[in-house]
Amino acid sequence: MVIEWLEFRVPADQRERYVQLDEEIWTPALRRYPGFLSKETWLDPTDAELVSLMIRWRSREEWKAISETDLTAIEVQFDQALGVAYTLENAREFQVRRFPVGPRAD
């Protein structure tokens, strides 16, 4: 599994609208692609302008197979609906490694 981590800076008075439109536009669009597993939106209680998105993908290959044309079209739709400027502050990628957890051997 791979995590796509995105942090956006959004005007504080538009944050809730940003979150709602993201759920209405981006999330359904991503669900159409193989490999999409889930998405969470995280809001920082100490920074009213920060919106963090954690998107889980089955594999990096499936995630990166989405065409730039498709991503641009979704972004244009989202930007037009939102109608205010925002910035991408951070974009990161994490590989999830799972190791068995069991009782401690003393």
Summary of the structure (lengths in Angstrom):
residues: 106
radius of gyration: 16.0
end to end distance: 31.7
largest distance: 59.3
contacts: 251
relative contact order: 0.30
helix: 38%
strand: 31%
